[in-house]
C-alpha cells in the first residue's frame, strides 16, 4: 500500500505535466493569433516577372520565319523599354512612395471622471478655436508672389510633359538608328591565300560580319564549299568576330592597329608604297581568309600580327612590331 510520500510525488508529477500542457496550449494559441493577424493578400498581387528569352519562347510557337521572329523580339523589347520608362516616371513623381501615416488611436480611460475632463477640454478648445478664427479673419490674407521662381519645385504636370518628350525623343533616335543601319555601303576586301584577290561587295551598315562573309563566299568558286564559320575577316590586323556589325564600328569610330575600322572604301596599302613605320589617315582593304590557312601560317608575317578584336583595348599608334 502506497504511503503519503508516494502520493505527494504522484501529485507533483501530475501538476508539472498539467503545467507543460497548459504552456504548450498557450503557445499554440499565440501562434494561431499571430498567423491570423498577417496580411495574406499581399502575396496574391505580386507580379511574376519573366525575362525576355522566356517571353520570346512563349510568343513564338512552332516554325516562324526570321523576319517574324525579329519583329516579335523588337516588339517585346519596345514593351520592356516602355515599362521601364513608366516605372522610372512613377518613382520620380512626388508623393508616390510616401507611406501613409496611421492615426494613433487614443486609449480610452476607464475612470469615471475622465469623461468630464475630456468634455471640459473640448468645450474650452472650441471656444479657443472660435476666438482664433475671429482673429484670423481680421488679419490680411497672404497670396503667392508671382515674381518668385518656382521652377525647382515638384510639378506633376511638368514632369509628365518631360517624360512624354523624352519618350518621343527616344523613339526618334531609334528610328534614326534604324534608317542608318538600312543604308548601303560598298566594302572592298581581298581574299587572301598568300596573295590578294581584291573584290567588292555591297552590304547594309546593320549587317554583321557573318552576312558579309556569306556574300564573299559566293563570289569565289573555291570558297562555296566552305562554311561561314571556317572563314575569317581581318581588318587593320585585327580578327573581327562574326557577331559584330559594321554599324558598331561606324558609330563608335573604332580603330585597329594600323588604321580605322570604320572605313571600307578602296585605298592602296600604304605599307607597300610608303614608309611602313608611318600611319596614314587611310584604311586598308580587309582580308578574307580560311581558318585552316590561318592555323597553318599564323607564325609568319602578316598573320603573326593578327589578334582578336577587343573593344575595351586601346591599340594606340601604328607599330610594325
Backbone bond lengths (Angstrom), bond angles and torsions (degrees), N, CA, C in turn:
res aa  C-N    CA-C-N  psi(-1)  N-CA   C-N-CA  omega(-1)  CA-C   N-CA-C  phi
1 X - - - 1.469 - - 1.530 108.80 -
2 X 1.336 114.64 128.71 1.471 119.36 -175.06 1.511 110.85 -73.39
3 X 1.320 114.75 139.04 1.445 120.38 -178.29 1.521 112.50 -89.17
4 X 1.321 117.14 -179.69 1.477 121.57 179.72 1.526 113.29 -60.90
5 X 1.327 120.26 -37.28 1.492 117.44 179.06 1.520 112.53 -61.55
6 X 1.328 117.77 -41.51 1.469 119.68 179.40 1.531 110.49 -65.20
7 X 1.311 117.67 -37.17 1.457 121.14 178.23 1.531 111.25 -64.62
8 X 1.308 115.89 -41.05 1.477 119.48 179.37 1.523 110.86 -67.93
9 X 1.348 118.87 -37.78 1.455 120.86 177.90 1.528 110.89 -65.71
10 X 1.352 115.52 -40.00 1.450 118.67 178.58 1.530 110.92 -64.04
11 X 1.317 116.25 -41.69 1.468 119.63 177.68 1.533 111.63 -63.82
12 X 1.352 116.03 -36.99 1.472 119.53 178.87 1.537 111.35 -66.70
13 X 1.342 115.97 -40.37 1.465 119.70 178.20 1.530 110.81 -64.92
14 X 1.324 116.98 -43.50 1.455 120.99 178.68 1.527 111.58 -63.94
15 X 1.324 116.62 -36.79 1.458 120.25 179.53 1.523 110.98 -66.80
16 X 1.352 117.36 -42.45 1.466 120.41 177.86 1.522 111.07 -65.08
17 X 1.340 117.15 -38.77 1.460 119.94 178.69 1.519 110.72 -63.96
18 X 1.352 117.46 -41.09 1.470 120.26 177.75 1.535 110.95 -63.97
19 X 1.334 117.10 -38.34 1.463 120.21 178.99 1.530 110.72 -64.48
20 X 1.355 117.70 -42.22 1.462 120.05 178.57 1.526 110.59 -64.27
21 X 1.336 117.18 -43.29 1.453 119.79 178.65 1.526 111.93 -62.70
22 X 1.345 115.96 -39.92 1.467 119.20 178.23 1.520 111.41 -65.36
23 X 1.344 117.50 -40.10 1.476 120.44 177.99 1.517 111.05 -65.30
24 X 1.351 118.15 -43.00 1.455 120.95 178.44 1.526 111.47 -63.48
25 X 1.340 116.91 -38.39 1.459 121.11 177.85 1.533 110.77 -64.68
26 X 1.334 116.17 -42.35 1.471 119.96 178.94 1.532 111.18 -65.50
27 X 1.367 117.15 -37.96 1.461 120.38 179.13 1.527 110.82 -64.87
28 X 1.335 117.19 -43.59 1.460 120.14 177.96 1.527 111.27 -64.24
29 X 1.320 115.98 -38.22 1.472 119.46 178.94 1.524 111.21 -63.80
30 X 1.360 116.70 -43.80 1.478 120.12 178.18 1.528 111.03 -63.51
31 X 1.347 116.77 -38.81 1.462 119.73 -179.93 1.527 110.99 -64.63
32 X 1.352 116.76 -40.63 1.463 120.23 177.85 1.530 111.44 -64.90
33 X 1.341 116.93 -40.38 1.461 119.98 178.24 1.528 111.41 -64.52
34 X 1.346 116.75 -41.94 1.460 120.03 179.63 1.533 110.74 -66.58
35 X 1.322 117.83 -39.18 1.460 121.29 178.35 1.520 111.25 -66.41
36 X 1.336 116.98 -35.30 1.449 119.99 179.39 1.516 113.46 -71.93
37 X 1.364 117.64 -24.51 1.453 121.07 179.59 1.516 113.00 -81.33
38 X 1.344 118.79 -12.20 1.467 121.24 -179.84 1.531 110.20 -71.23
39 X 1.347 114.38 149.98 1.474 121.21 176.93 1.526 108.34 -92.97
40 X 1.346 115.30 100.70 1.467 120.13 -177.36 1.527 112.94 -85.00
41 X 1.339 116.13 -3.13 1.467 117.94 -178.03 1.512 112.44 -85.38
42 X 1.349 117.57 -6.60 1.471 119.58 -176.53 1.517 110.36 -70.82
43 X 1.348 116.16 -44.42 1.460 119.87 -175.77 1.526 112.77 -68.18
44 X 1.365 116.28 -18.81 1.465 118.00 -176.93 1.526 112.56 -73.97
45 X 1.329 115.47 -20.68 1.456 118.95 -175.63 1.514 112.33 -109.15
46 X 1.324 118.20 17.32 1.463 121.80 175.94 1.510 107.70 -85.81
47 X 1.331 117.35 121.29 1.465 122.03 -178.99 1.507 111.23 -73.89
48 X 1.281 116.29 145.97 1.455 122.39 177.69 1.518 107.71 -97.21
49 X 1.335 115.63 115.38 1.457 120.21 -178.04 1.506 110.26 -86.69
50 X 1.287 114.88 141.34 1.457 121.40 177.55 1.519 108.06 -120.13
51 X 1.287 115.72 143.55 1.456 118.66 177.13 1.525 109.77 -77.02
52 X 1.312 114.27 173.86 1.465 119.78 -174.32 1.514 112.05 -65.46
53 X 1.342 117.67 -38.40 1.463 120.51 -178.52 1.532 111.53 -64.12
54 X 1.358 117.27 -42.50 1.463 119.56 -179.72 1.530 110.96 -65.23
55 X 1.349 116.28 -43.09 1.466 118.49 178.57 1.517 111.29 -65.39
56 X 1.339 116.99 -35.29 1.464 120.35 179.26 1.520 110.48 -67.91
57 X 1.341 117.56 -38.58 1.466 121.02 178.93 1.530 110.59 -65.55
58 X 1.356 116.58 -40.85 1.464 119.50 179.92 1.526 112.00 -70.11
59 X 1.338 116.97 -30.57 1.466 119.94 -176.97 1.516 112.07 -78.22
60 X 1.336 116.11 -42.27 1.470 120.67 -178.20 1.517 109.44 -96.87
61 X 1.315 115.66 99.31 1.465 121.89 -179.38 1.523 108.49 -110.55
62 X 1.318 116.74 131.46 1.458 120.88 179.47 1.516 111.71 85.39
63 X 1.306 116.07 -163.23 1.457 121.73 -178.82 1.528 109.68 -84.32
64 X 1.327 116.48 123.24 1.447 122.43 177.20 1.514 108.92 -128.40
65 X 1.330 115.54 154.93 1.458 119.44 178.56 1.523 110.08 -77.36
66 X 1.328 115.57 164.70 1.459 120.42 -179.04 1.518 111.65 -64.73
67 X 1.345 116.76 -38.13 1.468 119.38 179.84 1.530 111.37 -66.33
68 X 1.355 117.45 -41.61 1.473 119.71 177.03 1.518 111.13 -65.07
69 X 1.330 117.32 -40.06 1.462 120.76 178.92 1.529 111.04 -63.37
70 X 1.332 116.78 -42.71 1.459 119.93 179.83 1.524 110.84 -67.35
71 X 1.357 117.17 -38.68 1.467 120.24 179.36 1.525 110.33 -65.16
72 X 1.340 117.22 -42.21 1.471 120.24 178.20 1.523 110.61 -63.00
73 X 1.321 116.35 -41.02 1.463 119.63 178.94 1.514 111.54 -64.69
74 X 1.339 117.72 -40.80 1.464 120.75 178.25 1.519 110.97 -65.09
75 X 1.347 117.91 -38.93 1.472 120.57 178.25 1.521 111.09 -63.57
76 X 1.340 117.04 -42.49 1.465 119.92 178.85 1.518 111.18 -65.74
77 X 1.332 117.18 -38.82 1.461 120.01 177.04 1.521 111.00 -64.07
78 X 1.338 117.07 -39.93 1.459 120.63 179.23 1.528 110.72 -64.68
79 X 1.344 116.85 -42.50 1.466 119.77 177.32 1.523 111.28 -62.74
80 X 1.325 116.24 -39.00 1.464 119.78 179.52 1.531 110.83 -66.21
81 X 1.363 117.01 -39.71 1.469 119.13 178.11 1.524 111.07 -66.26
82 X 1.334 117.48 -41.92 1.465 119.88 179.31 1.519 111.62 -63.78
83 X 1.339 116.91 -39.67 1.461 119.86 178.42 1.519 110.93 -65.19
84 X 1.343 116.99 -40.90 1.460 120.14 178.45 1.519 111.05 -65.08
85 X 1.346 117.51 -39.90 1.460 120.76 178.02 1.527 111.33 -65.80
86 X 1.348 117.67 -38.77 1.456 121.36 178.84 1.520 111.40 -66.04
87 X 1.345 116.59 -41.85 1.475 120.30 178.62 1.515 110.61 -64.06
88 X 1.360 116.66 -41.38 1.464 119.76 178.40 1.520 111.15 -64.43
89 X 1.342 117.12 -37.88 1.459 120.11 179.24 1.522 111.19 -68.79
90 X 1.331 117.83 -38.43 1.465 121.08 178.53 1.525 111.10 -64.86
91 X 1.340 115.84 -38.24 1.466 118.72 178.05 1.519 111.47 -68.29
92 X 1.339 116.75 -31.99 1.465 119.93 -177.66 1.521 112.69 -76.74
93 X 1.342 118.21 -20.29 1.454 120.40 -178.55 1.527 110.17 -66.92
94 X 1.356 118.23 136.99 1.470 120.17 -179.55 1.513 111.64 -70.72
95 X 1.306 115.41 140.50 1.457 120.85 177.19 1.493 114.41 77.82
96 X 1.379 118.17 6.74 1.460 120.15 -176.94 1.514 111.72 -75.64
97 X 1.343 115.79 -32.51 1.463 119.12 -175.78 1.524 112.75 -112.45
98 X 1.340 116.95 12.98 1.459 118.23 -179.52 1.521 110.03 -74.35
99 X 1.287 117.78 126.39 1.465 119.32 179.15 1.521 110.85 -72.54
100 X 1.311 114.75 143.45 1.451 120.04 178.80 1.527 109.80 -79.88
101 X 1.308 114.21 130.51 1.454 118.74 -179.94 1.523 109.61 -80.14
102 X 1.304 114.33 131.73 1.456 119.46 178.10 1.529 109.77 -82.89
103 X 1.288 113.27 135.62 1.450 118.29 178.47 1.527 109.97 -73.19
104 X 1.309 113.75 127.75 1.457 118.65 179.81 1.529 108.80 -79.97
105 X 1.307 112.78 127.55 1.461 118.75 178.87 1.529 109.82 -83.22
106 X 1.280 114.21 129.51 1.457 119.52 179.35 1.522 110.06 -77.45
107 X 1.330 114.46 128.02 1.470 119.14 -179.65 1.525 109.71 -67.12
108 X 1.296 114.11 130.31 1.470 120.08 -177.97 1.522 109.56 -81.57
109 X 1.293 114.81 128.40 1.464 119.06 -177.65 1.524 110.08 -75.79
110 X 1.302 114.19 145.52 1.463 119.82 -179.57 1.533 111.94 -91.94
111 X 1.341 116.76 -3.12 1.461 118.66 179.88 1.517 110.51 -75.27
112 X 1.295 116.59 147.22 1.458 121.10 -174.69 1.514 111.70 -73.13
113 X 1.354 116.97 -33.15 1.458 118.89 -176.53 1.527 111.91 -84.90
114 X 1.364 118.99 -2.01 1.465 120.86 -179.89 1.523 110.98 -69.92
115 X 1.342 117.63 -33.77 1.455 120.66 179.44 1.524 111.46 -64.19
116 X 1.357 115.37 -37.81 1.458 118.53 179.56 1.526 110.76 -65.51
117 X 1.380 116.78 -40.95 1.461 119.49 179.44 1.524 111.33 -64.66
118 X 1.354 117.00 -42.21 1.461 120.13 178.46 1.515 111.48 -63.02
119 X 1.330 117.17 -38.72 1.461 120.45 178.86 1.520 110.66 -64.36
120 X 1.362 116.54 -40.73 1.463 119.60 178.82 1.521 111.06 -65.17
121 X 1.376 115.97 -41.06 1.458 119.15 179.45 1.525 111.47 -64.79
122 X 1.340 116.47 -39.58 1.464 119.94 178.80 1.516 111.31 -64.33
123 X 1.359 115.78 -39.07 1.465 119.62 -178.96 1.520 111.25 -67.39
124 X 1.364 116.56 -47.32 1.467 119.98 178.92 1.524 111.12 -65.50
125 X 1.355 116.94 -36.49 1.467 120.08 178.62 1.516 111.08 -65.65
126 X 1.357 116.66 -39.74 1.459 119.49 178.12 1.524 112.07 -63.68
127 X 1.342 116.47 -40.52 1.462 119.16 178.35 1.520 110.41 -64.84
128 X 1.387 115.82 -41.81 1.465 119.37 -179.41 1.527 111.06 -64.79
129 X 1.363 117.24 -39.78 1.462 119.73 -179.37 1.527 111.13 -66.61
130 X 1.345 116.62 -36.89 1.464 118.49 178.43 1.517 111.14 -67.82
131 X 1.335 116.79 -37.59 1.463 118.97 178.34 1.524 111.05 -69.14
132 X 1.369 116.48 -39.37 1.463 119.42 177.58 1.516 111.24 -64.84
133 X 1.335 116.81 -37.20 1.457 120.24 179.35 1.521 111.26 -65.45
134 X 1.350 114.69 -37.82 1.469 117.60 177.77 1.508 111.85 -65.86
135 X 1.346 117.22 -39.57 1.465 119.83 178.83 1.522 111.44 -67.90
136 X 1.352 117.33 -38.12 1.456 119.83 -178.81 1.523 112.07 -67.56
137 X 1.339 116.44 -30.65 1.460 118.52 177.71 1.524 111.64 -67.31
138 X 1.339 114.79 -29.05 1.451 118.42 179.01 1.524 112.06 -73.67
139 X 1.376 116.59 -27.85 1.461 119.97 -178.17 1.525 110.68 -73.67
140 X 1.334 115.35 158.23 1.455 121.16 179.28 1.524 110.09 -76.05
141 X 1.323 119.12 134.26 1.457 123.68 178.86 1.519 109.78 -78.34
142 X 1.362 116.10 135.12 1.457 121.66 -179.95 1.524 109.86 -92.79
143 X 1.308 117.89 146.45 1.457 123.91 177.30 1.526 109.37 -128.59
144 X 1.322 116.86 166.67 1.468 121.85 -177.38 1.514 110.39 -72.96
145 X 1.350 114.75 137.70 1.462 120.77 178.64 1.526 108.75 -79.20
146 X 1.323 119.52 118.28 1.479 120.37 -177.53 1.522 113.62 -70.31
147 X 1.335 118.30 -14.23 1.465 120.37 -178.32 1.522 113.51 -86.53
148 X 1.332 117.72 -7.96 1.461 121.00 -178.22 1.522 109.76 -81.54
149 X 1.326 116.14 135.92 1.466 121.60 178.71 1.527 109.72 -77.56
150 X 1.333 116.14 116.99 1.468 121.53 -179.70 1.532 111.82 -114.61
151 X 1.329 116.27 19.99 1.472 118.83 -177.27 1.519 112.50 -67.69
152 X 1.350 117.23 -22.91 1.460 120.21 -179.22 1.520 112.63 -80.60
153 X 1.313 117.88 -10.62 1.454 120.87 -178.91 1.526 110.18 -79.71
154 X 1.333 117.15 152.48 1.474 119.41 178.31 1.524 111.40 -64.24
155 X 1.321 115.03 134.97 1.466 121.41 178.79 1.530 107.78 -137.59
156 X 1.305 116.89 114.08 1.462 121.37 -176.02 1.531 111.28 -63.80
157 X 1.317 117.47 -42.43 1.468 120.00 -178.49 1.523 111.57 -67.23
158 X 1.353 116.74 -41.23 1.456 119.45 -179.95 1.527 111.18 -66.28
159 X 1.325 116.84 -41.02 1.468 119.91 178.55 1.526 111.25 -65.44
160 X 1.330 117.12 -34.97 1.465 119.44 177.42 1.532 110.42 -67.49
161 X 1.334 117.06 -40.21 1.464 119.91 177.23 1.532 110.92 -64.19
162 X 1.328 116.66 -40.93 1.474 119.52 178.26 1.524 111.04 -64.41
163 X 1.334 117.11 -38.75 1.458 119.85 178.89 1.525 110.87 -63.89
164 X 1.347 116.83 -43.36 1.471 120.15 178.76 1.524 110.45 -63.90
165 X 1.340 116.97 -39.36 1.462 119.86 179.66 1.527 110.91 -66.91
166 X 1.335 117.74 -40.65 1.466 120.20 177.82 1.515 111.14 -64.03
167 X 1.330 116.94 -39.75 1.460 120.14 179.00 1.529 110.67 -65.20
168 X 1.341 116.60 -39.40 1.466 119.89 178.49 1.530 110.94 -66.20
169 X 1.327 117.24 -41.85 1.465 120.68 178.00 1.526 111.26 -64.74
170 X 1.331 116.39 -36.69 1.463 119.55 179.02 1.528 110.65 -64.52
171 X 1.347 116.41 -42.75 1.459 119.48 178.84 1.532 111.34 -65.98
172 X 1.327 116.45 -39.03 1.461 118.89 177.87 1.527 111.17 -63.98
173 X 1.337 115.50 -40.09 1.472 118.84 179.45 1.527 110.88 -64.86
174 X 1.335 117.26 -41.84 1.457 120.48 178.29 1.524 111.37 -64.31
175 X 1.340 116.22 -40.34 1.467 118.92 178.04 1.524 111.10 -64.17
176 X 1.335 116.34 -38.45 1.460 119.48 178.15 1.530 111.36 -65.59
177 X 1.342 116.86 -38.79 1.461 119.68 177.86 1.529 111.26 -65.37
178 X 1.345 116.91 -37.85 1.455 119.36 178.55 1.528 111.17 -66.42
179 X 1.341 116.56 -37.99 1.470 119.11 177.31 1.526 111.14 -65.80
180 X 1.339 115.98 -36.98 1.462 119.47 178.39 1.526 110.76 -67.16
181 X 1.321 117.10 -40.77 1.463 120.22 179.75 1.530 112.02 -66.26
182 X 1.332 117.15 -26.48 1.465 120.64 -179.32 1.517 112.76 -82.11
183 X 1.336 118.12 -7.32 1.457 120.45 179.39 1.526 110.63 -69.35
184 X 1.332 116.05 146.41 1.469 121.93 -177.76 1.527 110.05 -95.92
185 X 1.329 116.21 138.03 1.457 122.14 176.80 1.526 108.26 -130.39
186 X 1.318 115.37 151.71 1.459 121.22 176.39 1.519 109.02 -100.39
187 X 1.310 116.06 124.02 1.463 122.23 -175.76 1.524 108.37 -110.75
188 X 1.307 115.27 121.11 1.460 121.29 176.49 1.522 109.08 -93.97
189 X 1.305 117.03 128.88 1.459 121.39 -178.52 1.526 108.27 -137.83
190 X 1.312 114.99 171.15 1.459 121.44 -179.99 1.519 108.70 -135.01
191 X 1.318 117.03 119.11 1.457 120.80 174.41 1.529 107.55 -72.83
192 X 1.330 116.26 116.58 1.460 122.32 -170.79 1.527 110.31 -108.05
193 X 1.317 115.00 116.87 1.457 120.67 173.38 1.533 109.89 -130.07
194 X 1.306 115.31 34.29 1.457 122.14 -173.24 1.505 110.47 111.00
195 X 1.310 117.13 -28.10 1.461 124.40 172.84 1.519 107.91 -139.16
196 X 1.333 116.13 155.99 1.452 120.23 -173.64 1.507 113.18 -88.79
197 X 1.370 115.16 142.68 1.466 122.56 173.31 1.527 106.05 -128.06
198 X 1.318 116.14 95.00 1.459 120.82 -169.58 1.526 110.76 -82.38
199 X 1.352 113.69 135.59 1.466 122.38 173.17 1.518 107.94 -148.23
200 X 1.324 115.31 174.11 1.464 120.67 179.39 1.523 109.00 -133.29
201 X 1.326 115.25 154.17 1.453 121.63 -179.92 1.520 108.17 -144.58
202 X 1.335 117.24 147.98 1.459 122.13 179.09 1.521 109.84 -96.49
203 X 1.325 115.02 131.96 1.471 121.54 178.16 1.525 108.17 -138.45
204 X 1.309 114.82 167.21 1.459 120.59 172.74 1.525 108.90 -91.32
205 X 1.329 114.95 153.74 1.460 119.06 -179.45 1.527 111.78 -63.91
206 X 1.315 117.08 -25.01 1.458 120.01 179.64 1.510 114.38 -85.83
207 X 1.358 118.09 -3.76 1.467 120.61 179.33 1.516 110.39 -72.18
208 X 1.335 116.20 146.96 1.456 119.93 176.75 1.523 110.42 -89.91
209 X 1.321 115.70 174.81 1.462 120.97 -176.66 1.522 111.04 -65.66
210 X 1.338 117.69 -32.01 1.460 120.48 179.93 1.534 110.83 -63.69
211 X 1.345 117.40 -42.59 1.473 120.66 178.07 1.525 110.43 -65.07
212 X 1.333 117.05 -38.36 1.462 120.49 177.69 1.534 111.22 -64.12
213 X 1.338 118.10 -43.67 1.461 120.80 179.62 1.525 111.68 -66.09
214 X 1.321 116.74 -31.44 1.465 119.55 177.86 1.533 110.59 -65.39
215 X 1.358 117.17 -39.39 1.459 119.53 176.92 1.527 111.49 -69.27
216 X 1.347 116.92 -36.03 1.469 119.74 177.42 1.529 110.71 -66.22
217 X 1.313 117.10 -36.45 1.459 121.41 -178.72 1.531 111.06 -63.18
218 X 1.328 116.94 -31.66 1.457 119.94 -178.85 1.531 113.06 -77.74
219 X 1.346 117.76 -13.59 1.466 120.37 -179.01 1.525 113.05 -89.24
220 X 1.339 117.98 -12.83 1.460 121.03 179.91 1.527 108.58 -121.20
221 X 1.322 118.57 122.19 1.474 120.07 -179.55 1.526 112.96 -60.32
222 X 1.339 117.31 -34.31 1.461 119.00 -178.32 1.525 112.76 -72.17
223 X 1.334 118.18 -11.52 1.461 121.15 -179.99 1.520 112.97 -102.79
224 X 1.315 118.70 -6.05 1.463 120.14 -176.39 1.521 112.19 -67.89
225 X 1.313 117.07 -25.20 1.463 119.40 176.25 1.514 113.47 -88.11
226 X 1.342 118.24 1.68 1.462 123.48 179.90 1.524 109.49 -101.84
227 X 1.297 116.81 134.01 1.464 120.65 179.85 1.527 109.66 -77.33
228 X 1.337 115.09 162.56 1.462 120.45 -179.21 1.526 110.84 -64.83
229 X 1.343 117.10 -32.39 1.465 120.29 179.77 1.521 112.50 -64.62
230 X 1.330 117.72 -23.16 1.456 121.18 -179.76 1.525 112.83 -96.27
231 X 1.346 117.01 12.45 1.458 121.75 175.73 1.523 109.81 -112.77
232 X 1.314 116.97 151.13 1.454 123.39 -178.84 1.525 109.14 -129.53
233 X 1.341 114.95 145.00 1.465 120.96 177.11 1.523 107.87 -113.99
234 X 1.333 116.72 120.24 1.457 122.89 -177.38 1.525 107.54 -110.88
235 X 1.321 115.95 120.95 1.470 120.97 179.77 1.521 108.66 -129.78
236 X 1.320 116.57 120.81 1.466 123.04 -179.92 1.530 111.02 53.44
237 X 1.335 115.40 47.61 1.475 123.95 177.43 1.524 112.85 63.06
238 X 1.336 117.54 23.88 1.461 122.21 176.91 1.520 109.25 -124.25
239 X 1.333 115.87 136.97 1.464 121.76 176.85 1.528 107.61 -84.53
240 X 1.320 117.26 112.84 1.467 121.74 -176.09 1.529 108.94 -88.29
241 X 1.338 118.95 120.38 1.470 120.69 176.62 1.525 112.14 -61.97
242 X 1.325 116.12 156.73 1.464 121.72 -172.62 1.520 113.53 -69.48
243 X 1.346 119.23 -23.14 1.465 119.65 -173.04 1.528 112.78 -84.02
244 X 1.337 118.63 -10.34 1.465 120.20 178.03 1.527 110.40 -75.21
245 X 1.339 115.82 149.81 1.463 121.40 176.47 1.531 109.15 -109.17
246 X 1.335 115.95 159.74 1.462 119.88 176.94 1.526 110.82 -64.77
247 X 1.329 116.56 -29.12 1.470 120.40 178.04 1.521 111.38 -63.45
248 X 1.350 117.58 -33.82 1.464 120.56 178.99 1.520 111.42 -60.33
249 X 1.322 117.44 -42.69 1.461 120.63 -178.79 1.523 111.45 -75.49
250 X 1.344 116.81 -33.74 1.463 119.81 -178.45 1.527 110.87 -70.22
251 X 1.342 117.21 -45.13 1.456 120.28 -176.15 1.519 112.20 -72.27
252 X 1.342 117.66 -28.64 1.466 121.72 -178.57 1.520 113.55 -96.04
253 X 1.354 117.54 -2.11 1.465 121.34 -178.49 1.527 110.49 51.05
254 X 1.333 116.20 47.51 1.467 120.73 -176.05 1.521 110.23 -71.35
255 X 1.324 115.83 155.59 1.449 121.57 178.26 1.526 108.92 -137.16
256 X 1.337 114.23 158.20 1.449 120.95 -179.92 1.515 111.42 -112.68
257 X 1.332 115.44 -154.82 1.459 119.51 -178.22 1.527 112.55 -72.68
258 X 1.319 116.80 -35.77 1.462 120.05 -171.52 1.516 113.17 -122.29
259 X 1.325 118.88 13.18 1.454 119.93 178.99 1.516 111.65 162.05
260 X 1.336 117.06 179.41 1.471 120.56 -179.16 1.523 111.70 -73.38
261 X 1.334 115.19 150.17 1.461 121.52 179.65 1.528 112.60 -94.62
262 X 1.331 117.46 -3.03 1.465 119.94 -173.86 1.517 112.48 -104.52
263 X 1.338 118.79 3.31 1.456 122.24 174.66 1.522 108.57 -104.80
264 X 1.343 115.72 127.01 1.463 120.08 -176.04 1.528 112.01 -124.18
265 X 1.347 117.66 12.70 1.463 119.48 -179.44 1.529 110.03 -83.99
266 X 1.335 116.51 -179.00 1.465 122.05 -171.84 1.518 109.60 -87.19
267 X 1.338 116.45 128.84 1.456 123.69 171.10 1.511 107.78 -145.32
268 X 1.321 115.33 148.54 1.455 118.77 173.69 1.514 109.69 -71.51
269 X 1.306 115.24 151.95 1.459 120.54 177.95 1.524 108.09 -69.04
270 X 1.320 116.70 112.38 1.464 120.62 -175.79 1.518 111.50 -65.79
271 X 1.323 117.92 -20.40 1.462 119.20 -179.88 1.529 111.55 -74.94
272 X 1.336 117.35 -14.37 1.455 121.01 178.56 1.528 112.22 -90.48
273 X 1.347 116.25 -28.75 1.463 119.21 -173.30 1.522 112.45 -114.16
274 X 1.311 118.84 -2.62 1.460 121.04 -177.66 1.519 109.17 -145.56
275 X 1.329 115.19 -169.06 1.459 120.97 -178.27 1.526 108.95 -68.78
276 X 1.312 117.31 123.79 1.463 121.09 -176.56 1.514 112.02 -72.44
277 X 1.323 117.87 -18.42 1.465 120.22 -177.96 1.514 112.77 -86.42
278 X 1.337 118.56 -6.63 1.463 122.52 -177.29 1.521 108.87 -109.03
279 X 1.312 116.18 128.35 1.467 120.89 179.42 1.520 110.10 -83.42
280 X 1.311 116.99 135.31 1.452 122.85 176.45 1.523 109.56 -101.55
281 X 1.339 114.43 161.39 1.471 120.06 178.70 1.521 109.97 -85.65
282 X 1.299 117.55 43.71 1.454 123.67 179.72 1.522 108.44 -133.64
283 X 1.326 115.57 154.06 1.460 119.94 178.32 1.518 109.69 -104.53
284 X 1.318 115.12 154.53 1.452 121.27 -179.75 1.524 109.46 -99.02
285 X 1.314 115.98 157.08 1.459 119.94 177.56 1.526 109.13 -67.80
286 X 1.346 115.91 132.17 1.456 119.79 179.25 1.519 111.59 -68.19
287 X 1.324 115.34 156.16 1.459 120.70 -178.40 1.527 109.60 -107.47
288 X 1.310 115.81 138.83 1.463 123.04 172.32 1.518 107.11 -111.02
289 X 1.325 116.42 117.95 1.466 121.27 -176.53 1.517 108.91 -129.34
290 X 1.310 115.19 158.12 1.459 121.08 173.58 1.528 109.30 -82.32
291 X 1.305 115.96 144.18 1.460 120.27 -178.26 1.533 111.16 -63.72
292 X 1.321 117.16 -34.09 1.468 120.09 178.50 1.526 110.97 -65.55
293 X 1.355 116.78 -38.36 1.471 119.60 177.85 1.523 110.09 -65.01
294 X 1.330 117.53 -40.92 1.464 120.72 -179.32 1.531 110.84 -65.34
295 X 1.333 117.47 -42.95 1.464 119.48 179.13 1.528 111.79 -63.96
296 X 1.325 117.07 -27.13 1.461 120.44 -178.51 1.533 111.60 -81.48
297 X 1.354 118.12 -34.54 1.468 121.00 -172.60 1.537 112.13 -121.07
298 X 1.326 118.94 22.02 1.466 119.55 -177.12 1.527 113.67 -70.83
299 X 1.333 117.98 -10.42 1.463 120.49 177.02 1.519 112.07 -92.13
300 X 1.336 118.45 -0.68 1.453 123.55 -177.00 1.533 108.69 -113.57
301 X 1.342 116.27 143.28 1.458 120.89 175.74 1.533 110.34 -62.76
302 X 1.329 121.70 139.38 1.470 126.89 5.74 1.525 114.56 -89.77
303 X 1.343 118.77 -6.63 1.476 120.43 -176.76 1.521 111.54 -63.73
304 X 1.337 118.01 -22.47 1.461 120.02 179.84 1.527 111.86 -68.40
305 X 1.339 117.72 -19.07 1.470 120.99 178.73 1.526 112.90 -87.83
306 X 1.290 116.94 -14.99 1.453 119.85 -172.77 1.520 110.86 -75.31
307 X 1.331 115.56 143.23 1.461 122.50 173.96 1.519 109.05 -149.88
308 X 1.324 116.53 161.14 1.470 121.89 -175.89 1.535 109.16 -70.78
309 X 1.314 115.89 137.86 1.465 121.89 -178.10 1.527 110.40 -67.98
310 X 1.343 115.58 132.24 1.463 123.26 176.77 1.519 107.62 -122.62
311 X 1.347 119.80 113.49 1.475 120.49 -176.05 1.518 113.32 -66.36
312 X 1.333 118.69 -21.51 1.466 121.29 -179.15 1.522 112.77 -88.51
313 X 1.313 118.13 -2.51 1.464 121.18 -176.03 1.520 110.09 -97.81
314 X 1.331 115.55 138.11 1.462 121.58 176.63 1.526 107.27 -96.94
315 X 1.341 115.98 112.49 1.463 120.21 -176.00 1.529 112.65 -82.80
316 X 1.341 116.81 -8.84 1.440 119.78 173.28 1.512 113.73 66.66
317 X 1.355 115.31 -152.61 1.458 121.17 -177.49 1.527 110.13 -80.75
318 X 1.326 114.93 166.54 1.476 121.33 -178.54 1.535 110.14 -66.68
319 X 1.306 115.15 138.41 1.463 120.39 177.73 1.520 107.88 -141.73
320 X 1.332 116.89 150.98 1.462 121.28 -177.48 1.507 111.48 -100.02
321 X 1.332 117.87 -11.36 1.464 119.99 -177.62 1.514 110.40 -83.35
